[in-house]
Amino acid sequence: MSLTPKAQEIFDQINGPDTKFGDLRKMAKVIKRDHALALELWSTGSFFPRQLAILIMDKKQLDQERIDELCRDIQAHDYDQQNQLADWLMANQLVKDKKILALMGSWDQSPSPLQRRIYWYHQGRLRWTGQTPPNNTEALLDAIEQNMAAEVPEVQWAMNFTAGWIGIYDTAHRARCIALGERIGLYKDEVVPRGCTPSYLPEFIRIQSAKVEK
């Protein structure tokens, strides 16, 4: 791996266990947009350099083919790093471009589990952040009921997240979301630290809706 001096200097600064996500955001504010540098950092295959690369990419240079490549690269990381990289890619690049948002609308059928996760997490995040969601709640719940039990864990989590926030903010569908959680039983036996909200839908919806409705 041969990097330009600038990329090598940045790589040496951040490719270590003491790096914090806040450090990367501060550095990205200084660098601003630099797609060529982003590609160099991405090529290293290292987690923190790839996180920084996501922050300084030019979203206008991302299309379906390039996103497919990024997702394949991300799958080389361990489970937690995969989800961190995918979430940052979605939040910092994909949702900020109308063209990519249109692409994301078909990712529920993508062969890439990361792209399916991004699709579902985005649907849940629209509701979680209080944005006006598209008029697709019934279709989402139909798909979750049919497919969540058989999905891979990272996609299951995102589908469960979406069902949870539908149940919290859309009282007309709350009973359906709770019943869905009871029937599938996903995360029912999960043990969470004290003070944390369990992911099991009936409990998640009960606790979070009580907070929202205070």
Contacts in CASP RR format, 6 or more apart in sequence:
PFRMAT RR
TARGET T0000
AUTHOR 0000-0000-0000
METHOD contacts of the structure
MODEL  1
MSLTPKAQEIFDQINGPDTKFGDLRKMAKVIKRDHALALELWSTGSFFPR
QLAILIMDKKQLDQERIDELCRDIQAHDYDQQNQLADWLMANQLVKDKKI
LALMGSWDQSPSPLQRRIYWYHQGRLRWTGQTPPNNTEALLDAIEQNMAA
EVPEVQWAMNFTAGWIGIYDTAHRARCIALGERIGLYKDEVVPRGCTPSY
LPEFIRIQSAKVEK
1 43 0 8 1.000
1 44 0 8 1.000
3 11 0 8 1.000
3 40 0 8 1.000
3 44 0 8 1.000
4 40 0 8 1.000
6 37 0 8 1.000
7 37 0 8 1.000
7 40 0 8 1.000
7 41 0 8 1.000
10 27 0 8 1.000
10 37 0 8 1.000
10 41 0 8 1.000
10 49 0 8 1.000
10 52 0 8 1.000
11 41 0 8 1.000
11 44 0 8 1.000
11 46 0 8 1.000
11 49 0 8 1.000
13 27 0 8 1.000
14 23 0 8 1.000
14 24 0 8 1.000
14 27 0 8 1.000
14 48 0 8 1.000
14 49 0 8 1.000
14 52 0 8 1.000
15 44 0 8 1.000
15 46 0 8 1.000
15 48 0 8 1.000
15 49 0 8 1.000
16 48 0 8 1.000
19 48 0 8 1.000
21 51 0 8 1.000
24 48 0 8 1.000
24 51 0 8 1.000
24 52 0 8 1.000
24 55 0 8 1.000
25 55 0 8 1.000
27 52 0 8 1.000
28 52 0 8 1.000
28 55 0 8 1.000
28 56 0 8 1.000
31 37 0 8 1.000
31 56 0 8 1.000
32 56 0 8 1.000
33 56 0 8 1.000
33 57 0 8 1.000
33 58 0 8 1.000
34 56 0 8 1.000
35 56 0 8 1.000
35 57 0 8 1.000
35 58 0 8 1.000
35 61 0 8 1.000
37 53 0 8 1.000
37 56 0 8 1.000
38 52 0 8 1.000
38 53 0 8 1.000
38 54 0 8 1.000
38 56 0 8 1.000
38 57 0 8 1.000
38 58 0 8 1.000
39 53 0 8 1.000
41 49 0 8 1.000
41 50 0 8 1.000
41 52 0 8 1.000
41 53 0 8 1.000
42 49 0 8 1.000
42 50 0 8 1.000
42 53 0 8 1.000
42 70 0 8 1.000
42 73 0 8 1.000
44 50 0 8 1.000
45 73 0 8 1.000
45 76 0 8 1.000
47 77 0 8 1.000
47 81 0 8 1.000
47 84 0 8 1.000
47 85 0 8 1.000
50 73 0 8 1.000
50 74 0 8 1.000
50 85 0 8 1.000
51 84 0 8 1.000
51 85 0 8 1.000
51 88 0 8 1.000
54 85 0 8 1.000
54 88 0 8 1.000
54 89 0 8 1.000
54 92 0 8 1.000
54 93 0 8 1.000
55 88 0 8 1.000
55 92 0 8 1.000
57 93 0 8 1.000
59 93 0 8 1.000
59 94 0 8 1.000
59 96 0 8 1.000
59 97 0 8 1.000
59 100 0 8 1.000
60 97 0 8 1.000
62 70 0 8 1.000
62 93 0 8 1.000
62 94 0 8 1.000
62 97 0 8 1.000
62 100 0 8 1.000
64 103 0 8 1.000
67 94 0 8 1.000
67 100 0 8 1.000
67 103 0 8 1.000
67 115 0 8 1.000
68 112 0 8 1.000
70 89 0 8 1.000
71 86 0 8 1.000
71 112 0 8 1.000
71 114 0 8 1.000
71 115 0 8 1.000
72 112 0 8 1.000
74 81 0 8 1.000
74 82 0 8 1.000
74 85 0 8 1.000
74 86 0 8 1.000
74 89 0 8 1.000
74 114 0 8 1.000
75 82 0 8 1.000
75 114 0 8 1.000
77 85 0 8 1.000
79 153 0 8 1.000
79 154 0 8 1.000
82 114 0 8 1.000
82 154 0 8 1.000
83 117 0 8 1.000
83 154 0 8 1.000
86 114 0 8 1.000
86 117 0 8 1.000
86 118 0 8 1.000
86 121 0 8 1.000
87 121 0 8 1.000
89 118 0 8 1.000
90 118 0 8 1.000
90 121 0 8 1.000
90 122 0 8 1.000
91 125 0 8 1.000
93 100 0 8 1.000
94 100 0 8 1.000
94 101 0 8 1.000
94 104 0 8 1.000
94 118 0 8 1.000
94 122 0 8 1.000
95 101 0 8 1.000
95 104 0 8 1.000
95 122 0 8 1.000
104 115 0 8 1.000
104 118 0 8 1.000
104 119 0 8 1.000
104 122 0 8 1.000
105 119 0 8 1.000
107 115 0 8 1.000
107 116 0 8 1.000
107 118 0 8 1.000
107 119 0 8 1.000
108 116 0 8 1.000
108 119 0 8 1.000
108 120 0 8 1.000
108 143 0 8 1.000
109 116 0 8 1.000
110 116 0 8 1.000
110 119 0 8 1.000
113 152 0 8 1.000
113 154 0 8 1.000
113 155 0 8 1.000
114 154 0 8 1.000
116 151 0 8 1.000
116 155 0 8 1.000
116 158 0 8 1.000
117 154 0 8 1.000
117 155 0 8 1.000
117 157 0 8 1.000
117 158 0 8 1.000
118 158 0 8 1.000
119 158 0 8 1.000
120 155 0 8 1.000
120 158 0 8 1.000
120 159 0 8 1.000
120 161 0 8 1.000
120 162 0 8 1.000
121 158 0 8 1.000
121 161 0 8 1.000
121 162 0 8 1.000
123 133 0 8 1.000
123 136 0 8 1.000
123 140 0 8 1.000
123 162 0 8 1.000
124 133 0 8 1.000
124 158 0 8 1.000
124 161 0 8 1.000
124 162 0 8 1.000
124 165 0 8 1.000
124 166 0 8 1.000
126 132 0 8 1.000
126 133 0 8 1.000
126 134 0 8 1.000
127 133 0 8 1.000
127 162 0 8 1.000
127 165 0 8 1.000
127 166 0 8 1.000
127 168 0 8 1.000
127 169 0 8 1.000
127 170 0 8 1.000
128 161 0 8 1.000
128 165 0 8 1.000
130 169 0 8 1.000
137 166 0 8 1.000
137 170 0 8 1.000
137 173 0 8 1.000
140 162 0 8 1.000
140 163 0 8 1.000
140 166 0 8 1.000
141 163 0 8 1.000
141 166 0 8 1.000
141 173 0 8 1.000
141 176 0 8 1.000
141 177 0 8 1.000
141 180 0 8 1.000
143 159 0 8 1.000
144 159 0 8 1.000
144 162 0 8 1.000
144 163 0 8 1.000
144 180 0 8 1.000
145 180 0 8 1.000
147 159 0 8 1.000
148 156 0 8 1.000
148 159 0 8 1.000
148 160 0 8 1.000
148 163 0 8 1.000
148 184 0 8 1.000
148 186 0 8 1.000
149 184 0 8 1.000
149 186 0 8 1.000
151 159 0 8 1.000
156 186 0 8 1.000
157 199 0 8 1.000
160 186 0 8 1.000
160 187 0 8 1.000
160 199 0 8 1.000
160 201 0 8 1.000
161 199 0 8 1.000
163 177 0 8 1.000
163 180 0 8 1.000
163 181 0 8 1.000
163 201 0 8 1.000
164 177 0 8 1.000
164 201 0 8 1.000
164 204 0 8 1.000
164 205 0 8 1.000
164 208 0 8 1.000
165 208 0 8 1.000
166 173 0 8 1.000
166 177 0 8 1.000
167 173 0 8 1.000
167 174 0 8 1.000
167 176 0 8 1.000
167 177 0 8 1.000
167 178 0 8 1.000
167 205 0 8 1.000
167 209 0 8 1.000
168 174 0 8 1.000
168 205 0 8 1.000
168 208 0 8 1.000
168 209 0 8 1.000
168 212 0 8 1.000
169 212 0 8 1.000
174 205 0 8 1.000
174 209 0 8 1.000
177 201 0 8 1.000
177 205 0 8 1.000
178 201 0 8 1.000
178 202 0 8 1.000
178 205 0 8 1.000
180 201 0 8 1.000
181 200 0 8 1.000
181 201 0 8 1.000
181 202 0 8 1.000
182 201 0 8 1.000
182 202 0 8 1.000
185 200 0 8 1.000
185 201 0 8 1.000
186 199 0 8 1.000
186 200 0 8 1.000
186 201 0 8 1.000
187 198 0 8 1.000
187 199 0 8 1.000
187 200 0 8 1.000
187 201 0 8 1.000
188 200 0 8 1.000
190 198 0 8 1.000
190 199 0 8 1.000
190 200 0 8 1.000
192 198 0 8 1.000
192 199 0 8 1.000
197 203 0 8 1.000
197 204 0 8 1.000
197 207 0 8 1.000
197 208 0 8 1.000
198 204 0 8 1.000
198 207 0 8 1.000
END
